[in-house]
């Protein structure tokens, strides 16, 4: 396999679209271009902390064994065939138009062609200033980089569409960050993640030329995106068919997030992938106790726009922004609006099928939607740990004798003692559920297998990530390596040391319960 420094890279995006080739990284507006050249800023001492061997095998990349390859991962060396650039895009942030945004701390090095023939964009996150850094420094800290590296790979092994992370490199530099934007900045160790995806185009990539009325660039970008990533779409209505498929992929992604209890935390339109991938890991979290109103993002308070239970509706809102961006390329908006209005039905069909899988129902029968709603309401009102509850549900005894037996079985998922009425509610729900299971045509073994595939046993809880980060900052990597192994096998019982609910101390600790966009 070729090494990072030996490969001949492709640069088809750069070759296709207008860009600013000056290399000037002074923050500024860049009208008329879709990217700006941005050479990574060298760091003091890049050292490889982590490498995703599974992803490297898929890409056909040899693990770095020399300093030149590590220097590429740290931004200290650019291979001759690379053309480093920062993409120009716009976006709606927290529901408001933000104008030009762009890659403020991400630099795409080039496109790597894997043995399969598939091309992947290789991007450094935290590699220094770009024209889109605005008032920031273009850097990333170890804290946020560890979170992105571990979480993007964890999501992949959970079966959730996502960007990937190939490497994690420490820089040897200190980076000044105000973690909660509260006037308490501190220096933290710097790091860089190499992010990998077939494309890092996002909804905001199309909003930018649309807002600037650069219809020629917009048309060219849409045509190129369809030809490259949706080649099966042909004919005069292919833009509508493309939007339909983006909508379906986005709905599926929201359902997958809900399946595993993932909360993105900052679902701005510039953080929505055109391929239906999870992209831009910042103040994310998995749910501990099931709470539809939970947001891990301090910037999202008090409105909780991006709370767990609102993600599907925010995706619809964001799709509306994308529809508005591509509307100038169509003779009218009636068909576009008609497609968008099918989102709710598409999402709910996928959602109820997913929840049926989690519960082991072989199909969604009459009355099952009501049963599913009772489950989510009970999980919420009783503050049950989502992941542990569904795992215990898989092992539910076939005949629950009384409330005490039910309570004892689910005890490990409780964050507080249940009151008498709550114990009765839970027992009645589980009794009705077992009655419904008897209507399955599948065997008990098949039901269990269905539930095991739908319900992860191990998730990367924020407190575990926080502990791993604290260790790494002290020069220890024991927990980090354990989590790196566990995330590759989240549906098994091989890592049950992490099968535990959030400890009480983590519910209020900074970095465990709430995070900011700098996280």
C-alpha positions in Angstrom: 0.0 0.0 0.0 1.2 3.5 -0.8 2.1 5.9 2.0 0.6 9.4 2.4 3.8 11.0 1.0 4.0 8.7 -2.0 0.5 8.9 -3.3 -0.5 10.8 -6.4 -3.5 12.8 -5.3 -6.5 14.0 -7.3 -7.8 17.5 -7.1 -11.0 17.3 -9.1 -13.0 19.8 -7.0 -10.2 22.4 -7.4 -9.8 21.7 -11.1 -13.6 22.1 -11.7 -14.5 25.2 -9.8 -13.3 28.8 -9.5 -11.1 29.5 -6.5 -8.8 32.0 -4.9 -5.3 30.7 -5.7 -3.4 33.5 -3.9 -2.8 31.5 -0.7 -3.7 34.6 1.3 -5.2 33.5 4.6 -6.3 36.9 5.8 -10.0 36.6 6.8 -12.2 38.2 4.1 -15.2 37.7 1.9 -14.5 35.7 -1.2 -17.2 36.2 -3.8 -17.3 34.3 -7.0 -15.2 31.3 -5.7 -16.0 28.0 -4.1 -12.7 27.6 -2.3 -9.5 29.4 -1.3 -6.0 27.9 -1.3 -4.8 27.5 2.3 -1.4 26.0 3.2 -1.4 24.3 6.6 0.5 26.2 9.3 3.4 24.1 10.7 3.3 23.0 14.3 6.1 22.5 16.8 6.2 18.7 17.2 3.6 16.5 15.5 3.3 13.1 17.1 0.9 10.3 16.0 -1.5 9.5 18.9 -4.0 7.3 17.1 -4.5 5.6 13.7 -7.7 4.0 12.4 -6.3 0.7 11.0 -9.7 -0.4 9.6 -10.2 2.8 7.7 -6.6 2.8 6.5 -7.1 -0.7 5.1 -10.3 0.4 3.2 -8.5 3.4 1.8 -5.3 1.5 1.0 -3.0 3.7 3.1 0.1 2.5 4.8 0.4 3.4 8.4 2.9 6.2 8.9 6.4 4.9 9.8 8.4 7.9 8.9 8.3 11.5 10.0 7.4 12.8 6.6 4.0 11.0 6.7 3.4 12.2 10.3 4.3 15.7 9.1 1.5 15.4 6.5 -1.0 14.5 9.3 0.3 17.4 11.4 0.3 20.0 8.6 4.1 20.3 8.4 4.4 18.8 5.0 2.4 19.0 1.8 2.9 16.3 -0.9 3.7 17.6 -4.3 0.4 16.6 -5.9 -1.8 18.0 -3.1 -3.6 21.3 -3.4 -4.6 22.3 0.1 -7.8 24.5 0.2 -10.6 25.7 2.5 -14.1 25.4 1.1 -16.3 28.5 0.9 -19.9 28.0 2.1 -22.6 29.8 4.0 -25.3 28.7 6.4 -28.2 29.3 8.8 -26.9 29.2 12.4 -29.5 28.7 15.2 -32.2 29.7 12.7 -30.6 32.9 11.5 -28.8 33.6 8.2 -25.1 33.9 9.0 -23.8 34.6 5.5 -20.3 33.4 4.4 -18.8 30.9 6.8 -16.4 28.4 5.2 -13.8 26.1 6.5 -12.4 28.1 9.4 -10.1 25.5 10.9 -10.3 22.7 8.2 -8.0 22.3 5.2 -8.6 19.7 2.5 -5.3 18.3 1.2 -6.6 16.3 -1.8 -8.6 13.4 -3.0 -7.3 9.9 -2.3 -8.4 7.1 -4.7 -8.8 3.8 -2.8 -8.2 0.4 -4.4 -11.9 0.1 -5.0 -11.8 3.2 -7.3 -13.7 5.3 -4.8 -12.3 8.7 -4.0 -12.1 10.2 -0.5 -11.4 13.7 0.6 -8.6 13.9 3.1 -9.0 17.0 5.4 -7.0 18.3 8.4 -9.1 19.8 11.1 -7.1 22.2 13.3 -4.3 22.8 10.8 -4.2 26.6 11.0 -5.6 29.8 9.5 -7.7 30.0 6.4 -9.6 33.0 4.8 -12.7 31.7 6.6 -11.2 31.7 10.2 -12.8 35.1 10.9 -11.6 36.0 14.4 -10.4 32.5 15.3 -6.9 30.9 15.1 -7.7 27.9 12.8 -6.5 25.5 15.5 -8.1 22.7 17.5 -7.3 21.5 21.0 -6.7 17.9 22.1 -10.1 17.9 23.9 -12.2 18.5 20.8 -9.9 16.4 18.6 -10.1 13.3 20.8 -13.9 13.7 20.8 -14.1 13.9 17.0 -11.7 11.1 16.4 -13.3 8.6 18.7 -16.9 9.6 18.0 -16.8 9.6 14.3 -15.3 6.1 14.3 -17.8 5.0 17.0 -20.7 6.2 14.8 -19.3 4.2 11.9 -19.2 1.0 13.9 -22.7 1.7 15.3 -23.9 1.7 11.6 -24.7 5.4 11.5 -23.6 7.2 8.3 -20.7 9.5 9.2 -17.5 11.1 8.2 -14.5 9.1 9.4 -11.3 9.9 11.2 -8.0 8.4 10.0 -5.6 9.9 12.5 -5.1 11.9 15.7 -1.9 13.9 16.0 -0.7 16.1 18.9 1.0 19.2 17.8 3.3 20.2 20.7 1.7 23.6 20.7 -0.6 25.3 23.2 -3.9 26.7 22.1 -5.9 29.4 23.9 -9.6 28.5 24.4 -12.5 29.9 26.4 -14.2 26.5 26.8 -17.6 28.0 27.8 -17.3 31.5 26.4 -17.5 32.9 29.9 -14.4 34.9 30.1 -12.1 32.2 31.5 -9.7 31.4 28.6 -6.9 28.8 29.3 -4.1 27.3 27.2 -4.7 23.7 26.2 -2.6 21.2 24.2 -3.2 21.4 20.5 -4.1 18.5 18.1 -5.2 17.8 14.6 -7.6 15.1 13.2 -7.5 13.9 9.6 -11.1 13.7 8.6 -12.1 11.5 5.7 -15.3 11.4 3.6 -16.4 10.9 0.0 -17.4 14.5 0.1 -17.6 17.3 2.7 -20.1 19.3 0.7 -22.9 20.5 2.9 -26.2 22.3 2.5 -24.4 25.6 3.0 -22.2 24.9 0.0 -25.3 25.5 -2.2 -26.7 28.3 0.0 -23.5 30.4 -0.7 -23.7 30.8 -4.5 -27.5 31.1 -4.3 -27.3 34.0 -1.8 -24.8 35.7 -4.0 -26.9 35.1 -7.1 -24.0 33.3 -8.7 -26.4 31.0 -10.6 -23.7 29.8 -13.0 -21.6 28.5 -10.0 -24.7 27.1 -8.4 -25.8 25.2 -11.6 -22.3 23.9 -12.1 -22.0 22.7 -8.4 -25.4 20.9 -8.5 -24.6 19.2 -11.9 -21.1 18.2 -10.6 -22.5 16.8 -7.4 -25.2 14.8 -9.1 -22.8 13.4 -11.7 -20.2 12.5 -9.1 -22.2 11.3 -6.1 -25.7 10.5 -7.6 -24.8 9.2 -11.1 -27.9 7.0 -11.2 -30.1 10.1 -11.5 -30.6 11.1 -15.1 -33.1 13.0 -17.1 -34.5 16.5 -17.1 -36.1 16.2 -13.6 -32.9 15.0 -12.0 -32.5 18.0 -9.7 -35.9 17.2 -8.2 -34.9 13.5 -7.9 -31.6 14.5 -6.3 -33.4 16.6 -3.7 -35.8 13.8 -3.0 -32.9 11.4 -2.4 -31.1 13.9 -0.1 -34.3 14.3 1.8 -34.7 10.5 2.2 -31.0 10.1 3.3 -31.4 12.9 5.8 -34.6 11.4 7.2 -32.8 8.0 7.6 -29.9 9.8 9.3 -32.2 11.4 11.9 -33.8 8.0 12.5 -30.4 6.4 13.1 -29.5 9.2 15.5 -32.6 8.5 17.4 -31.9 4.8 17.4 -28.6 5.2 19.2 -29.6 8.3 21.2 -27.2 10.7 19.5 -27.6 14.4 19.9 -25.6 16.5 17.4 -25.9 19.8 19.3 -25.4 22.2 16.5 -27.5 21.3 13.4 -26.9 24.5 11.4 -27.3 24.2 7.7 -23.5 24.4 7.3 -23.3 21.2 9.4 -25.7 19.2 7.2 -24.0 16.8 4.7 -25.2 16.6 1.2 -24.6 12.8 1.3 -26.6 12.3 4.5 -23.6 11.8 6.7 -23.1 12.9 10.3 -20.6 15.8 10.0 -18.8 18.3 12.2 -18.6 16.8 15.7 -18.7 19.5 18.3 -20.9 19.7 21.4 -22.4 16.3 20.7 -23.6 13.8 23.2 -25.3 10.5 23.6 -28.4 10.4 25.8 -27.9 9.0 29.3 -31.4 9.3 30.7 -34.0 9.5 27.9 -34.9 13.2 27.6 -36.3 14.6 24.3 -35.5 18.2 25.6 -31.8 17.4 26.2 -29.2 19.5 24.4 -25.5 19.2 25.2 -24.7 22.6 23.8 -24.5 25.6 26.1 -24.9 27.9 23.1 -28.3 26.2 22.5 -29.8 27.4 25.8 -32.4 28.4 26.7 -34.3 27.7 23.5 -33.0 24.2 23.0 -33.4 24.4 19.2 -31.2 21.4 18.7 -32.5 19.2 21.5 -32.7 15.4 20.9 -36.4 15.4 20.2 -36.3 18.3 17.8 -33.6 17.0 15.5 -36.0 15.5 12.9 -38.0 18.7 12.6 -34.8 20.8 12.4 -33.7 18.5 9.5 -36.9 19.4 7.8 -36.3 23.1 8.3 -32.7 22.7 7.0 -34.0 20.8 3.9 -36.3 23.8 3.3 -33.2 26.1 3.3 -31.5 23.7 0.7 -34.7 23.8 -1.4 -34.7 27.6 -1.4 -31.0 27.5 -2.5 -31.6 25.3 -5.5 -35.0 26.8 -6.4 -33.4 29.3 -8.9 -32.4 26.4 -11.1 -36.0 25.2 -11.5 -38.8 26.7 -13.6 -41.1 26.8 -10.5 -41.2 25.7 -6.9 -44.4 23.7 -6.8 -42.8 20.3 -7.4 -40.0 21.1 -5.0 -42.4 22.1 -2.2 -44.5 19.0 -2.9 -41.4 16.8 -2.4 -40.4 18.6 0.8 -43.9 18.1 2.2 -43.5 14.3 2.0 -40.7 14.5 4.6 -42.9 13.9 7.6 -44.4 10.7 6.2 -41.1 9.4 5.1 -39.5 10.1 8.5 -42.3 8.6 10.5 -42.4 5.5 8.5 -38.7 5.0 9.0 -38.9 6.0 12.6 -41.7 3.5 13.6 -39.9 0.7 11.7 -36.7 1.5 13.6 -38.5 1.6 17.0 -40.2 -1.7 16.1 -36.8 -3.2 15.6 -35.6 -1.9 19.0 -38.6 -3.5 20.6 -38.5 -6.7 18.7 -41.8 -6.2 16.8 -41.7 -8.1 13.5 -43.9 -5.5 11.8 -45.7 -2.3 12.7 -49.2 -3.5 13.4 -52.3 -1.5 14.3 -51.8 -0.1 17.8 -48.0 -0.4 17.7 -47.5 3.3 17.2 -49.4 3.9 20.4 -47.3 1.3 22.2 -44.0 2.9 20.9 -45.2 6.3 22.1 -45.9 4.8 25.5 -42.4 3.5 25.7 -40.7 6.8 24.8 -43.1 8.7 27.2 -42.3 6.2 30.0 -38.5 6.4 29.4 -38.8 10.2 29.6 -41.0 10.6 32.6 -39.2 7.9 34.6 -35.7 9.2 33.6 -34.5 5.8 32.5 -31.2 5.3 30.9 -31.9 4.7 27.2 -29.1 2.4 26.3 -29.3 0.2 29.4 -33.1 0.0 29.4 -33.2 -1.4 25.8 -30.5 -3.9 26.7 -32.4 -5.1 29.7 -35.5 -5.3 27.5 -33.8 -7.9 25.3 -33.3 -10.1 28.4 -36.8 -9.5 29.8 -38.3 -12.6 31.6 -41.2 -13.9 29.6 -43.6 -13.8 32.6 -43.4 -10.7 34.9 -45.2 -11.7 38.1 -45.5 -8.2 39.7 -44.3 -4.6 39.9 -41.4 -5.6 42.2 -40.1 -8.1 39.7 -40.3 -5.5 36.9 -38.6 -2.9 39.0 -35.8 -5.3 40.0 -35.1 -6.3 36.4 -34.7 -2.7 35.2 -33.0 -1.4 38.4 -29.7 -0.7 36.6 -31.4 1.8 34.3 -32.8 4.0 37.0 -31.3 7.4 37.9 -33.6 7.8 40.8 -36.0 5.6 42.8 -39.4 5.1 41.3 -42.6 6.2 43.0 -45.5 3.8 43.5 -47.4 5.1 40.5 -44.4 5.0 38.3 -43.7 1.3 39.2 -47.2 0.5 38.2 -46.9 2.4 34.9 -43.7 0.5 34.0 -45.2 -2.9 34.9 -48.4 -2.3 33.0 -46.4 -1.2 29.9 -44.1 -4.2 30.0 -47.1 -6.5 30.5 -48.9 -5.0 27.5 -45.6 -5.3 25.5 -45.2 -9.0 26.3 -48.8 -9.5 25.1 -47.9 -7.8 21.9 -44.8 -9.9 21.4 -47.0 -13.0 21.3 -48.5 -11.7 18.0 -45.1 -11.9 16.4 -44.7 -14.5 13.6 -41.0 -14.6 14.2 -39.4 -16.9 16.8 -38.1 -15.7 20.1 -34.5 -16.2 18.8 -35.2 -14.1 15.8 -36.8 -11.4 17.9 -33.7 -11.3 20.2 -31.4 -11.1 17.2 -33.4 -8.2 15.8 -33.2 -6.3 19.0 -29.5 -7.0 19.4 -28.8 -5.5 16.0 -30.9 -2.4 16.7 -29.7 -1.6 20.3 -26.1 -0.8 21.1 -24.7 -2.0 24.4 -21.7 0.3 24.5 -21.9 4.1 23.7 -19.2 6.7 24.1 -20.7 8.6 27.0 -19.4 12.1 27.6 -18.0 11.3 31.0 -15.9 8.5 29.5 -14.6 10.8 26.8 -13.9 13.4 29.5 -11.9 11.0 31.6 -9.9 9.8 28.6 -9.1 13.4 27.6 -7.9 14.2 31.2 -5.7 11.1 31.1 -4.2 12.0 27.7 -3.5 15.5 28.9 -1.4 13.9 31.7 0.4 11.7 29.2 -1.7 8.5 29.9 -3.6 6.7 27.2 -5.0 3.6 29.0 -8.6 4.6 28.9 -8.3 6.1 25.4 -7.0 2.8 24.0 -9.8 0.9 25.8 -12.5 3.2 24.3 -10.9 2.9 20.9 -11.2 -0.9 21.1 -14.7 -0.8 22.6 -16.2 1.5 20.0 -15.4 -1.1 17.3 -17.6 -3.7 19.0 -20.6 -1.7 20.4 -23.2 -4.5 20.1 -21.4 -7.2 22.0 -20.8 -7.9 25.7 -17.0 -7.8 25.3 -16.6 -4.4 26.9 -19.1 -4.6 29.7 -16.9 -2.5 32.0 -18.4 0.4 30.0 -22.0 -0.9 30.4 -23.0 1.5 33.2 -25.1 4.6 33.5 -23.7 8.0 34.0 -22.3 8.5 37.6 -23.8 11.2 39.7 -20.7 13.3 39.7 -20.8 13.6 35.9 -24.3 15.2 35.7 -23.0 18.7 36.5 -19.2 18.5 35.7 -18.0 20.7 32.9 -17.2 18.7 29.8 -19.5 15.8 30.9 -23.0 17.2 31.0 -22.8 20.4 28.9 -20.4 21.6 26.2 -19.9 24.6 24.0 -19.3 24.9 20.2 -15.6 25.0 21.0 -15.8 21.4 22.3 
